[in-house]
Amino acid sequence: MPFTAQHAEHGRLDATQPDLGCGVSWEAIHRARAPLHCPACEGQMVARRSVLGLPHFAHRRRTPDCPLAGESVEHLLLKSDLATAARAAGWDAVLEAAAPHGAWRADVLAVSPGGRRLALEAQLSPITEDDVLERTERYAADEVEVCWFDDRERPRPWMTAVPSLHVTKAAEGRRSVRGVIARYTTEDAWSAVADISLDDAVGWILEGRVAPHEERYVQGAAAPGGDVYRGRFWTAPRYAAAAEDEATRRHAEQHADEVRWEQEESARKARAVAYKQFWARTGIGSAWWQTFETIVQGALGDDTFFGAPTAAYGDGRPLYAKEGARLRVVAVALPARLGAWAETTPIVVDDVPALNRMAELAFCDTKVFVAAPDAGSFECWWVRPGGVY
């Protein structure tokens, strides 16, 4: 039941248009029984009306090989509605338009005043995802965009793989979109937009107000086999941009978290090595260090804390004031690794022999505290190159 036929005098006739697209009334063609031919197979055709009063053309003889033969009334109605929607948006709509090289035949080829082409395909018969993808690629090879439409009760599985819209049936009244046109919300989620007419949806697509997008899920959108839709859908470019910005931000956050975790893990391992080397070098056990720490903090203030051993301070442990983390002293630094910091920062050692070793290697006047765990004492000394005073 095609909508188009070829007339010897008037050329191509389109039954979806009041003047058949060539300034001739339907009644004139219907009553005249003028000779008509199929634009696809050249077979003879006649003008008819369906039981619902739908104008269309039919082959005089059964032609199973013709690509326009065997179309259902539902298919014709959807094609007619798609053509009407395209024309309402200010575009030309050519039904059953075929590529010159025969690679594709569009149910409705919408053509903008500027020459942009978009095929509107009413796909009601079963089709595999591979087939619909292959047909979509054929359109793309000729720079023709495409949107697929289906009005079955539930959307077909292939609809998540290509730009498509699931619409209501003609019998349900004015057609509307069941899914999926979606908006992006502030909760980093997609939400299906309800109560959109087919005319509005097609108009938005043709005007570029919505474009195909792909995302993990859409809330409130039916999907094959479940209530969560995953795949391609239509959305406004600003929503797509907002989602992309959010995804970029989240990716950057995740990357920063990973870098921070790696840095913290690296620092943790470095501290573990530094502590192991510190305990081995000093020979200080946990009980000894606890007494040593108590003596130092008792003398310099409980509002202090020891940091990890660091090469920055001669492999010693810096003691900081908790308020502002100000450096107070460096504990048990290696005498041979004193740096410029020793000119202004006191050093604390755990016995007199360590004090003497400091004096042997001192390169400047340095204040040294001796916190002796065995005696429980805390004394202040100055060392200078070659002596203690």
Phi, psi and chi 1 to 4 in degrees:
 res  aa     phi    psi   chi1   chi2   chi3   chi4
   1 MET       -   72.6  -63.9  172.7   61.8      -
   2 PRO   -72.4  160.2  -14.2   28.7      -      -
   3 PHE   -95.7   -9.8  -84.2  128.9      -      -
   4 THR  -119.2  151.4   58.5      -      -      -
   5 ALA  -152.9  159.9      -      -      -      -
   6 GLN  -105.0  124.6 -163.6   70.7   25.2      -
   7 HIS  -107.1  137.9 -170.6  -81.0      -      -
   8 ALA   -61.2  -34.9      -      -      -      -
   9 GLU   -97.8  -43.3  179.7 -179.0  -10.8      -
  10 HIS   -94.1   -6.9  -60.0  -64.1      -      -
  11 GLY    81.2 -143.4      -      -      -      -
  12 ARG   -76.1  129.3 -172.5 -177.8  179.0   88.3
  13 LEU  -105.9  140.6  -52.4 -179.5      -      -
  14 ASP  -125.8  109.3 -178.1  -14.4      -      -
  15 ALA   -69.7  -10.2      -      -      -      -
  16 THR   -85.6   -6.1   65.3      -      -      -
  17 GLN  -108.9  141.9  -61.1 -165.5   60.5      -
  18 PRO   -56.3  -36.4  -23.5   33.3      -      -
  19 ASP  -103.2   17.7   64.6   -9.3      -      -
  20 LEU    60.4   14.4  -59.4 -175.0      -      -
  21 GLY    80.1    3.0      -      -      -      -
  22 CYS  -141.6   18.7   58.5      -      -      -
  23 GLY    79.4   22.7      -      -      -      -
  24 VAL  -122.8  138.3  179.2      -      -      -
  25 SER   -77.8  155.4   68.9      -      -      -
  26 TRP   -61.8  -40.8  170.6 -101.9      -      -
  27 GLU   -60.3  -36.8  -72.6   72.4   17.3      -
  28 ALA   -64.3  -40.2      -      -      -      -
  29 ILE   -76.3  -40.1  -63.4  -62.7      -      -
  30 HIS   -65.8  -44.7 -170.4 -142.0      -      -
  31 ARG   -77.7  -33.3  -67.9  171.8 -177.7  170.5
  32 ALA   -72.5  -18.4      -      -      -      -
  33 ARG    49.6   44.7  -60.2 -172.3  179.9  -83.7
  34 ALA   -67.0  150.9      -      -      -      -
  35 PRO   -66.1  125.5   21.9  -31.1      -      -
  36 LEU  -125.6  151.8  -56.8  173.3      -      -
  37 HIS  -131.0  151.0  -67.1   86.0      -      -
  38 CYS   -74.4  130.4  174.9      -      -      -
  39 PRO   -70.9   -9.7   23.3  -31.9      -      -
  40 ALA   -99.7  -43.5      -      -      -      -
  41 CYS  -119.4   -2.5   69.8      -      -      -
  42 GLU    70.6    6.0  -61.6  -65.0  -30.4      -
  43 GLY   -70.1  155.7      -      -      -      -
  44 GLN   -69.1  144.3  -69.1 -173.1  -14.8      -
  45 MET  -133.3  163.4  -54.9 -172.5   82.5      -
  46 VAL  -132.2  154.7  -66.8      -      -      -
  47 ALA   -88.2  131.6      -      -      -      -
  48 ARG  -140.7  169.6  -70.7 -178.6  179.0  175.1
  49 ARG  -121.7  142.3  -73.6 -172.6 -178.7  -88.1
  50 SER   -76.1  175.7   70.9      -      -      -
  51 VAL   -62.8  -20.9  -66.8      -      -      -
  52 LEU   -92.6    4.7  -60.9  177.0      -      -
  53 GLY    84.1   15.0      -      -      -      -
  54 LEU   -82.2  119.2 -176.3   68.2      -      -
  55 PRO   -66.3  137.8  -17.3   30.4      -      -
  56 HIS  -163.6  179.2   65.5  -80.3      -      -
  57 PHE  -119.6  153.7  -58.4  100.9      -      -
  58 ALA  -139.9  148.7      -      -      -      -
  59 HIS   -71.1  140.4  -69.3   83.4      -      -
  60 ARG   -67.1  -35.1  -75.0 -174.4  178.3  -85.0
  61 ARG  -122.2  151.7  -64.6 -178.4  179.8  179.8
  62 ARG   -61.6  127.0 -172.6  170.5  178.6  -88.3
  63 THR  -131.5   78.7   52.6      -      -      -
  64 PRO   -62.4  -22.4   23.1  -33.5      -      -
  65 ASP   -85.9   -9.5  -65.9  -26.1      -      -
  66 CYS   -75.3  131.2  178.2      -      -      -
  67 PRO   -65.4  -15.5   22.1  -32.7      -      -
  68 LEU   -97.7   -2.9  -60.2 -178.0      -      -
  69 ALA   -84.4  152.6      -      -      -      -
  70 GLY    80.8   11.8      -      -      -      -
  71 GLU   -74.5  136.7  -67.6 -176.5  -42.2      -
  72 SER   -78.6  165.0   66.1      -      -      -
  73 VAL   -61.6  -39.9  173.6      -      -      -
  74 GLU   -59.9  -40.3  -69.4   82.3    2.0      -
  75 HIS   -66.1  -42.2 -171.4 -111.6      -      -
  76 LEU   -63.7  -41.7  -72.1  175.7      -      -
  77 LEU   -63.2  -41.9  -73.0  171.8      -      -
  78 LEU   -67.3  -40.8 -177.5   51.0      -      -
  79 LYS   -59.8  -43.1  -74.3 -157.3  -55.8 -174.7
  80 SER   -62.6  -42.5  176.1      -      -      -
  81 ASP   -66.5  -36.9  -70.5  -17.1      -      -
  82 LEU   -66.7  -40.9  -67.3  173.8      -      -
  83 ALA   -64.7  -41.1      -      -      -      -
  84 THR   -62.6  -42.3  -60.7      -      -      -
  85 ALA   -64.1  -41.1      -      -      -      -
  86 ALA   -65.3  -41.6      -      -      -      -
  87 ARG   -68.0  -35.4  -70.5  165.4 -174.4  153.3
  88 ALA   -64.2  -26.0      -      -      -      -
  89 ALA   -84.9    1.0      -      -      -      -
  90 GLY    91.1   12.8      -      -      -      -
  91 TRP  -103.1  154.3  -72.1   43.9      -      -
  92 ASP   -74.6  147.0  -71.6  -25.2      -      -
  93 ALA  -130.4  113.6      -      -      -      -
  94 VAL  -105.1  118.5 -177.5      -      -      -
  95 LEU   -83.0  145.3  -82.4   85.6      -      -
  96 GLU    52.6   43.4  -62.9  144.3   10.2      -
  97 ALA   -81.4  130.5      -      -      -      -
  98 ALA  -110.9  146.8      -      -      -      -
  99 ALA   -68.6  143.6      -      -      -      -
 100 PRO   -56.1  -34.6  -24.3   33.9      -      -
 101 HIS   -90.3    1.2   46.7   68.9      -      -
 102 GLY    80.2   11.2      -      -      -      -
 103 ALA   -73.6  -23.4      -      -      -      -
 104 TRP  -152.5  157.8   49.3  -95.5      -      -
 105 ARG  -139.2  115.5  179.1 -178.7  -65.0  -84.8
 106 ALA   -87.9  137.0      -      -      -      -
 107 ASP   -57.8  -49.4  -75.7  -25.0      -      -
 108 VAL  -137.1  123.4  178.3      -      -      -
 109 LEU  -106.0  107.5 -176.1   65.0      -      -
 110 ALA   -86.0  131.3      -      -      -      -
 111 VAL  -126.8  124.3 -176.8      -      -      -
 112 SER   -78.5  163.0   75.1      -      -      -
 113 PRO   -57.9  -26.6  -26.9   35.8      -      -
 114 GLY   -89.5    0.0      -      -      -      -
 115 GLY    98.5    0.0      -      -      -      -
 116 ARG   -67.6  139.5  177.9 -177.0  163.5 -153.2
 117 ARG  -120.6  136.6  -63.1 -178.3  -63.7  170.2
 118 LEU  -140.7  121.7 -167.0  146.2      -      -
 119 ALA   -84.3  131.2      -      -      -      -
 120 LEU  -108.7  108.5  -53.6  174.8      -      -
 121 GLU  -105.5  119.7  -75.6  -72.9   -8.6      -
 122 ALA   -89.1  100.5      -      -      -      -
 123 GLN  -108.1   89.5 -174.2   61.0   44.7      -
 124 LEU   -99.8  -22.9  -55.5 -174.2      -      -
 125 SER   -81.6  157.0   59.1      -      -      -
 126 PRO   -60.2  143.1  -23.7   34.6      -      -
 127 ILE  -153.6  146.5 -170.5  172.1      -      -
 128 THR   -85.4  161.1   66.1      -      -      -
 129 GLU   -63.0  -38.5 -177.9  173.5  -47.7      -
 130 ASP   -62.1  -40.6  -72.7  -17.2      -      -
 131 ASP   -67.2  -43.4  -75.1  -18.3      -      -
 132 VAL   -68.6  -33.9   78.5      -      -      -
 133 LEU   -67.3  -40.9  -74.8  170.2      -      -
 134 GLU   -65.7  -39.7 -167.6  -89.2  -26.4      -
 135 ARG   -68.9  -36.5  -71.4  175.1   60.2 -176.8
 136 THR   -63.2  -39.9  -60.8      -      -      -
 137 GLU   -66.3  -33.6  -70.4  171.1   -1.1      -
 138 ARG   -65.2  -40.4  -86.7 -171.3  -90.9  160.4
 139 TYR   -63.2  -46.1  -81.0  117.7      -      -
 140 ALA   -60.4  -33.5      -      -      -      -
 141 ALA   -62.4  -25.6      -      -      -      -
 142 ASP  -104.0   17.8  -76.6  -11.8      -      -
 143 GLU    57.9   39.6  -62.0 -177.2  -13.9      -
 144 VAL  -111.8  121.6  177.7      -      -      -
 145 GLU   -75.9  165.0  -58.7  166.7   64.5      -
 146 VAL  -149.6  144.9   62.6      -      -      -
 147 CYS  -133.0  132.8 -177.6      -      -      -
 148 TRP  -100.2  143.2  -60.1   81.5      -      -
 149 PHE  -127.7  143.0  -63.6   81.4      -      -
 150 ASP  -144.6  142.8 -178.9   31.0      -      -
 151 ASP  -121.8   23.4   66.6   -0.3      -      -
 152 ARG   -70.2  166.8  -68.1  -59.2 -176.5 -109.7
 153 GLU   -58.0  -43.0 -171.7   61.8   28.7      -
 154 ARG  -121.5  146.2  -69.1 -170.5   62.7   80.6
 155 PRO   -62.9  149.6   23.1  -33.0      -      -
 156 ARG   -79.9  152.2  -54.5  -64.8 -178.3   87.5
 157 PRO   -56.2  -35.2  -27.1   35.3      -      -
 158 TRP   -67.6  -15.7   53.8  -98.4      -      -
 159 MET   -68.2  -19.4  -61.8 -171.1   78.3      -
 160 THR   -80.8   -6.7   62.0      -      -      -
 161 ALA  -101.7  -17.4      -      -      -      -
 162 VAL  -135.0  161.8  -67.7      -      -      -
 163 PRO   -60.2  120.8  -23.4   34.2      -      -
 164 SER  -154.5  166.0   61.8      -      -      -
 165 LEU  -139.7  137.2  -81.4  177.5      -      -
 166 HIS   -98.5  121.4 -174.8 -144.2      -      -
 167 VAL  -122.5  164.0  -60.7      -      -      -
 168 THR   -76.7  164.7   57.7      -      -      -
 169 LYS   -79.2  157.1  -67.9 -178.8  176.3  -66.1
 170 ALA   -62.4  -33.2      -      -      -      -
 171 ALA   -66.8  -16.9      -      -      -      -
 172 GLU   -87.1    9.2  -61.5  176.5   26.7      -
 173 GLY    98.6 -154.2      -      -      -      -
 174 ARG   -58.9  125.2 -176.0  165.7  175.8 -102.7
 175 ARG   -65.3  141.7  -72.6 -169.5 -165.1  -96.8
 176 SER  -135.2  169.9   60.8      -      -      -
 177 VAL   -89.7  125.7  173.6      -      -      -
 178 ARG   -82.9  -31.6  -74.6 -167.6  174.2  112.8
 179 GLY   166.2  154.8      -      -      -      -
 180 VAL  -131.2  115.2  177.0      -      -      -
 181 ILE  -116.1  129.1  -65.3  178.1      -      -
 182 ALA  -133.7  157.4      -      -      -      -
 183 ARG  -118.0  154.2   63.1  165.5   57.5   92.9
 184 TYR   -93.6  131.4 -174.3   71.6      -      -
 185 THR  -103.7  168.7   68.4      -      -      -
 186 THR   -72.0  -11.3   54.8      -      -      -
 187 GLU   -88.8   19.4  -67.6   78.7   20.6      -
 188 ASP    57.2   47.1 -172.6   29.1      -      -
 189 ALA  -143.3  158.4      -      -      -      -
 190 TRP  -103.6  138.1  -68.9   91.5      -      -
 191 SER  -128.3  129.5  177.6      -      -      -
 192 ALA   -66.2  138.7      -      -      -      -
 193 VAL   -92.1  129.2 -178.1      -      -      -
 194 ALA   -99.9  167.3      -      -      -      -
 195 ASP    59.4   48.2  -58.8  -36.1      -      -
 196 ILE  -109.3  127.0  -59.3  174.2      -      -
 197 SER   -74.5  156.7   69.3      -      -      -
 198 LEU   -60.9  -39.9  176.5   62.1      -      -
 199 ASP   -60.1  -45.2  -73.4   -6.1      -      -
 200 ASP   -64.6  -44.2  -76.2  -17.0      -      -
 201 ALA   -61.2  -47.5      -      -      -      -
 202 VAL   -63.6  -40.9  170.8      -      -      -
 203 GLY   -60.8  -43.7      -      -      -      -
 204 TRP   -60.9  -41.0  -67.1   -7.5      -      -
 205 ILE   -65.2  -46.6  -68.7  171.2      -      -
 206 LEU   -66.3  -35.9  -62.6  179.7      -      -
 207 GLU   -80.1   -6.9  -66.1  165.1    9.5      -
 208 GLY    79.8   13.0      -      -      -      -
 209 ARG   -74.6  -22.1  -67.0  174.3   59.1 -174.3
 210 VAL  -131.7  153.7  -65.5      -      -      -
 211 ALA  -143.0  158.5      -      -      -      -
 212 PRO   -62.9  142.0  -20.6   32.5      -      -
 213 HIS  -145.0  158.4 -173.5   72.1      -      -
 214 GLU  -131.9  132.6 -173.1  168.1   -3.9      -
 215 GLU  -149.9  169.0 -168.8   57.2   55.7      -
 216 ARG   -69.1  -37.8   56.4 -169.5 -177.7  -80.1
 217 TYR  -160.7  161.4   64.7   88.4      -      -
 218 VAL  -132.6  124.1  177.3      -      -      -
 219 GLN   -74.2  140.8  -64.0  175.3  -10.7      -
 220 GLY    77.1   14.7      -      -      -      -
 221 ALA  -116.7  129.9      -      -      -      -
 222 ALA   -69.9  148.4      -      -      -      -
 223 ALA  -142.5  153.6      -      -      -      -
 224 PRO   -57.0  121.1  -21.8   32.6      -      -
 225 GLY    79.8    8.2      -      -      -      -
 226 GLY  -179.5 -175.2      -      -      -      -
 227 ASP  -104.8    3.5  -64.6  -33.0      -      -
 228 VAL  -115.2  120.6  176.8      -      -      -
 229 TYR   -90.1  133.2  179.8   92.6      -      -
 230 ARG  -134.5  120.6 -179.9 -173.7  178.4   94.8
 231 GLY   147.4 -154.4      -      -      -      -
 232 ARG   -80.3  144.5  -67.0 -180.0 -176.9  -88.0
 233 PHE  -152.5 -176.8   56.4   90.3      -      -
 234 TRP  -109.7  139.8  -62.6   87.7      -      -
 235 THR  -155.0  163.6 -168.3      -      -      -
 236 ALA   -70.3  143.7      -      -      -      -
 237 PRO   -53.7  -34.6  -28.2   36.1      -      -
 238 ARG   -67.1  -33.1   62.9 -172.3  177.9   93.4
 239 TYR   -69.6  -40.9  -72.3  132.8      -      -
 240 ALA   -61.8  -40.9      -      -      -      -
 241 ALA   -66.1  -40.6      -      -      -      -
 242 ALA   -63.8  -41.0      -      -      -      -
 243 ALA   -66.3  -38.4      -      -      -      -
 244 GLU   -65.9  -41.3 -175.9  175.8   -9.3      -
 245 ASP   -62.0  -42.8  -71.0  -14.8      -      -
 246 GLU   -65.9  -40.4  178.6   63.2   15.1      -
 247 ALA   -63.9  -39.8      -      -      -      -
 248 THR   -63.6  -43.2  -60.6      -      -      -
 249 ARG   -63.1  -44.8 -174.4 -169.7   67.7   79.3
 250 ARG   -65.3  -38.4  -73.4  176.4  174.4  -92.7
 251 HIS   -63.9  -42.1  178.2   75.0      -      -
 252 ALA   -63.9  -40.4      -      -      -      -
 253 GLU   -62.5  -46.0  -93.4 -170.2    3.5      -
 254 GLN   -61.9  -43.0 -178.8 -179.2   -3.8      -
 255 HIS   -63.1  -42.2  177.9   68.8      -      -
 256 ALA   -63.0  -39.7      -      -      -      -
 257 ASP   -62.9  -41.8  -72.4  -17.1      -      -
 258 GLU   -65.1  -43.5  -68.8  172.1   -6.9      -
 259 VAL   -62.9  -43.9  169.7      -      -      -
 260 ARG   -62.9  -42.2 -177.0  164.3   50.9 -108.4
 261 TRP   -63.1  -42.5 -177.6   87.9      -      -
 262 GLU   -63.4  -40.9  -69.9  174.9   -3.2      -
 263 GLN   -65.7  -43.4  -69.4  173.8  -20.1      -
 264 GLU   -65.2  -39.3  -69.9  173.4   -7.4      -
 265 GLU   -66.0  -41.1 -178.5   66.0    8.6      -
 266 SER   -63.7  -42.7  177.3      -      -      -
 267 ALA   -65.0  -38.9      -      -      -      -
 268 ARG   -62.6  -43.7 -174.2 -168.5   65.6   77.8
 269 LYS   -65.3  -40.4  -68.9  179.0  178.8  178.6
 270 ALA   -63.7  -40.4      -      -      -      -
 271 ARG   -64.5  -40.1  -75.2 -164.9  -57.9  -89.0
 272 ALA   -60.9  -42.8      -      -      -      -
 273 VAL   -64.8  -43.0  170.6      -      -      -
 274 ALA   -62.7  -42.5      -      -      -      -
 275 TYR   -63.9  -43.5  -86.3  116.3      -      -
 276 LYS   -60.2  -43.6 -176.8  176.6 -179.4 -180.0
 277 GLN   -68.0  -36.6  -66.9  173.5  -16.7      -
 278 PHE   -64.0  -47.5  179.7   80.6      -      -
 279 TRP   -65.8  -38.3  -59.1  127.6      -      -
 280 ALA   -67.0  -40.0      -      -      -      -
 281 ARG   -70.5  -43.7  173.9  175.9   64.8   79.7
 282 THR   -84.4  -22.7   61.8      -      -      -
 283 GLY    68.6   15.2      -      -      -      -
 284 ILE   -84.3  125.4  -61.7  176.1      -      -
 285 GLY   -87.0  173.8      -      -      -      -
 286 SER   -63.6  -41.1   58.8      -      -      -
 287 ALA   -67.0  -43.2      -      -      -      -
 288 TRP   -60.5  -46.3 -176.2  -90.3      -      -
 289 TRP   -64.1  -37.6  174.9  -99.6      -      -
 290 GLN   -61.2  -42.3 -174.1  173.6    0.5      -
 291 THR   -67.2  -44.3  -56.2      -      -      -
 292 PHE   -57.0  -46.9  176.2   81.4      -      -
 293 GLU   -63.7  -39.6 -175.5  176.2   18.0      -
 294 THR   -63.4  -42.1  -60.1      -      -      -
 295 ILE   -63.9  -45.5  -65.8  171.0      -      -
 296 VAL   -64.2  -48.5  173.8      -      -      -
 297 GLN   -68.7  -30.9  -70.3 -178.6  -38.3      -
 298 GLY   -65.6  -34.4      -      -      -      -
 299 ALA   -82.5  -37.1      -      -      -      -
 300 LEU  -101.1   -8.4  -59.8  179.4      -      -
 301 GLY   118.5  138.4      -      -      -      -
 302 ASP   -70.8  -16.5  -67.9  -25.6      -      -
 303 ASP   -84.0   44.5   58.7  -20.3      -      -
 304 THR  -131.1  163.7   55.7      -      -      -
 305 PHE  -150.2  148.2   66.8   95.5      -      -
 306 PHE   -88.7  136.2  -82.4  100.0      -      -
 307 GLY   -91.2 -178.9      -      -      -      -
 308 ALA   -76.3  154.9      -      -      -      -
 309 PRO   -56.3  139.9  -22.9   33.7      -      -
 310 THR  -144.7  141.4  171.2      -      -      -
 311 ALA   -64.8  -21.2      -      -      -      -
 312 ALA   -63.6  -23.3      -      -      -      -
 313 TYR  -126.7   50.2  -65.1  116.1      -      -
 314 GLY    61.1   34.1      -      -      -      -
 315 ASP    63.4   16.8  -68.7  -24.2      -      -
 316 GLY   -90.1  178.0      -      -      -      -
 317 ARG  -105.8  115.4  -66.7 -172.3   62.4 -178.5
 318 PRO   -72.3  143.2   24.8  -31.7      -      -
 319 LEU  -111.0  124.4 -179.3   78.0      -      -
 320 TYR  -112.6  151.0  -61.8   99.3      -      -
 321 ALA   -78.4  132.1      -      -      -      -
 322 LYS   -60.8  -34.8  -68.8 -178.2 -180.0  178.3
 323 GLU   -77.4  105.0 -174.1   67.1   31.0      -
 324 GLY    82.7    0.9      -      -      -      -
 325 ALA    52.9   41.9      -      -      -      -
 326 ARG   -79.3  134.9  179.6  171.8   57.3   86.1
 327 LEU   -69.7  128.0 -179.7   64.1      -      -
 328 ARG  -103.5  -56.1  -63.7  -69.4  -56.4  -82.8
 329 VAL  -146.6  171.2  -60.5      -      -      -
 330 VAL  -121.1  127.2  175.2      -      -      -
 331 ALA   -96.5  132.1      -      -      -      -
 332 VAL    53.4   50.7 -161.0      -      -      -
 333 ALA   -77.8  155.9      -      -      -      -
 334 LEU   -72.4  123.7  -86.3  171.0      -      -
 335 PRO   -54.8  -35.8  -25.4   35.2      -      -
 336 ALA   -76.2   -7.4      -      -      -      -
 337 ARG  -119.5   28.0  -60.8 -164.8   60.7 -176.8
 338 LEU   -70.1  142.1  -59.2 -176.8      -      -
 339 GLY  -122.1 -167.5      -      -      -      -
 340 ALA   -60.2  -25.5      -      -      -      -
 341 TRP   -60.3  -25.3   54.1  -91.2      -      -
 342 ALA   -69.2  -14.3      -      -      -      -
 343 GLU   -71.3  -27.4  -62.1 -179.0   24.3      -
 344 THR  -121.8  -12.0   55.9      -      -      -
 345 THR  -113.3  124.3  -56.4      -      -      -
 346 PRO   -65.1  156.6  -19.8   32.0      -      -
 347 ILE  -118.0  142.2  -61.4  170.6      -      -
 348 VAL  -119.1  131.8   59.3      -      -      -
 349 VAL  -122.4  171.6  -62.9      -      -      -
 350 ASP  -103.2   -4.3   60.9  -27.9      -      -
 351 ASP  -160.4  171.1   55.4   25.9      -      -
 352 VAL   -67.4  -41.1  172.9      -      -      -
 353 PRO   -54.6  -37.4  -29.4   37.9      -      -
 354 ALA   -66.5  -35.9      -      -      -      -
 355 LEU   -61.6  -44.0  172.4   65.8      -      -
 356 ASN   -63.7  -38.4  -65.8  -30.2      -      -
 357 ARG   -65.0  -34.1  -75.0 -165.7  -64.7  -86.8
 358 MET   -61.9  -43.7  -74.8  -71.7  176.0      -
 359 ALA   -63.8  -37.8      -      -      -      -
 360 GLU   -63.3  -33.9  -69.4  173.6    2.8      -
 361 LEU  -110.0    2.9  -62.2  174.4      -      -
 362 ALA   -65.4  141.2      -      -      -      -
 363 PHE  -113.9   -0.6   64.8   90.5      -      -
 364 CYS  -156.7  168.2   63.9      -      -      -
 365 ASP   -67.7  125.7  -71.2   -3.8      -      -
 366 THR  -136.8  134.6  -56.7      -      -      -
 367 LYS   -81.2  130.6 -177.1 -175.5  -71.8 -172.7
 368 VAL  -128.5  127.4 -179.8      -      -      -
 369 PHE   -98.7  139.1  -63.6  108.9      -      -
 370 VAL  -109.6  110.7  178.3      -      -      -
 371 ALA  -106.0  100.9      -      -      -      -
 372 ALA   -95.5  107.1      -      -      -      -
 373 PRO   -61.1  -34.1  -24.9   35.6      -      -
 374 ASP   -71.2  -29.1   53.9   -7.6      -      -
 375 ALA  -102.8  -13.4      -      -      -      -
 376 GLY    67.6   27.1      -      -      -      -
 377 SER  -109.1  163.0   61.3      -      -      -
 378 PHE  -141.8  110.2 -173.0   85.0      -      -
 379 GLU  -122.7  150.9  -61.1  176.7  -10.6      -
 380 CYS  -108.9  131.5  177.5      -      -      -
 381 TRP  -133.3  163.4  -60.6   83.6      -      -
 382 TRP  -120.6  137.0  -79.1   88.8      -      -
 383 VAL  -118.0  146.1  -59.3      -      -      -
 384 ARG  -137.8  164.2   60.3  179.0   43.5  154.6
 385 PRO   -47.6  110.9  -28.0   35.4      -      -
 386 GLY    91.5    6.1      -      -      -      -
 387 GLY  -166.5  167.2      -      -      -      -
 388 VAL  -124.9  137.8  176.2      -      -      -
 389 TYR  -147.5      -   64.3   97.4      -      -
